[in-house]
């Protein structure tokens, strides 16, 4: 498992844009909405509903950007933690939470967001309770993140990438599709 620094950078830029746009547009929208509710505005109820809806949308944009920046700031500390782990170590969300001074539920939520946004490469969430010594495991209750990765050389650019054993992935450098060897290869 490793962090995709290019994807983290693009997610950070997107989060900052969301915060700026959401902040500016929600402030303007709140001002307009308040004007619509003045007795002398003469606006009908549909205009008011649209103004409230737009305000809610812009506030959601702002909150979503802030949440994204919070999760991305966690990615750096997680990256250092993952880099310090040996290949046969078992790492639980509870252990990460103790190291990072967070609850295991928050750690699992942050890791899940990073996985969904492709900032965290070569891991996946799946239910289960069985642990094997040759895999890293991040645990939240019955949700376990399993990943066992292998080095694969990109046929297009020659770069070495880490992908999940037996699955496909994308080259971090050129974007080509990579296939990890299966057990019979």
N, C-alpha and C positions, 0 to 999 in steps of 0.2 A: 504494500500500500504506500502510496506517496501522493503528494499534493501537486496539482497541475498549476504551476505559477502563472502561466499565460492566461488560463481561465479565471484564476483568482483576480488578476489585474483587470480583466474585462468586466467581471462581476463588480469589482470595487468602483470602476468608472460608472457603470450602470446605476449602482446604488447612490452614488453622489449626484448623478443627474436626477434620479427620482426625488432625492431630498430637496434639491434646489427647485425643481419644477413643482413638486408637491407643496413646498413651503410657500412659494410665490403665488401659485394658482389658488391654494386654499385660503390664503390671506385675502386675496382679491375676491374670491367667491363668497367668503364670509361677509365681507363688506357689502357686496351686492345683495346677498340674501337678507341681511339686516335691513337694507333699504326697502326691499320688497314687502317687509312686514310692517312698515310704517303705515298708519292709517291713511295718509295722503298719497300713497304710492299709486293707487289705482290699478294694481296688478291683480289678475285673477288667480285662482288657486292653482291652476296648472303651471303658471310661471313660478310660483312659490315651490311647488313640488320639484320642478326641474332644477331650480337653484339649490334646494336642499340636496338633491341627488348628486349634482356636480360637486358641491362642497364635500360630501361624504367620499366621493371618488378621489378628489384631490388629497383629502386627509389620509385615505388609505394608501395612496401613492407615497406620501411622506413617511408614514409609519413603516411601510414595506421597505423603503430605502434605509431607514434607521436599523431595522431588523437585519437586513442584509449586511450592513457594515459591522454590526455586532458579531454576526456569525463569521464573517471574513476575518475579523480581528482574532477570533479563536483559532482560525486555521493555522496561523503562524506558530502558536504555542503547541498545537497538536502535531504539526510537522516536526518540530524539534523532538517531541516525545516519541513519535513513531520512528524517527531516525535513530534514536538511542536504543531501540528494541532490537534484540537479536532475532534471527529468523524463527527460532522455536519457542519464543516467549508467548505467553498468553496474556492478553491485555483486556481488562474488562472496563466497561463504562464507569463502574464504581471506582476502580483503581485510577482511572483518568480523572474522575471527579475529585478524588482526594488530592491528587497532584495539583490540579488546577483550581482547587477550592470551589467546586461547583457540585450541584447534585447530579447523580447519575442520569436522572431523567433529562436534565438540561443538556448534558454531554451527548446523550443519544439523539436529542432533538437537533443539536448543532451538527453532529456527524451526519444525520439523515439529510439535512439541508445541503451540506457540502457534497454529499453523494449525488443528490438530485441535480445539483447545479454543475456536476462534473468537475468540481474543484478537488475532490478526493477520488483518486483513481484506484482501480483494482480492488474494490470491495463491494459487497451487496448485502442488503438486509434480508434475512429469511428467518422464519420461525424454526425453532429446534432447541434441543437441550444437549445433544451429544457433542462432546469436544474431542478433537483429535490433536495429538502433540505436534503435528507438522503444519498446523494452521494457526494464524493469529485469530483471536476471537475478541470482539467487543460485545459486551453483554448488557442488555437492558431487560430485566425480567426474563421473559421467554423469547425475546427477539435477540437473535445472535447475528452479528456481522461476521461472515466467514470470508476469508480470502487467502489464497495460496497463489503467489504470483511467480512467473518465470520470465527470464530475459528473452526477448525476441528481437532479432535484427530486422529492421525495415528493409524490404526489397527495393523500395524507391529511392530512399536517401541514405541508407546504411546506418541510420541512428539506432542505438540500442534503446528499447522500451521495455517496461515491466507491464505485463498483462496477466489476467487471471488464467490459471492453468486450465486448458481445455476450452477456452472461450475466445471470442474475437474482441478486438479493441482498435483504437485509432492511434496512429503515430503522433506523438506530441509535437513533432517538428514539421512534418509535411501533410499530416491528416490522412495518410493512406490507411486502408483497412489492414489490420494485422491479425493473424491467427496463431494462437498458442498451440503448441504441440499437445496432442492427447496422449493417453497412456500407451497406445500402440505405436506411436511415431517415434 
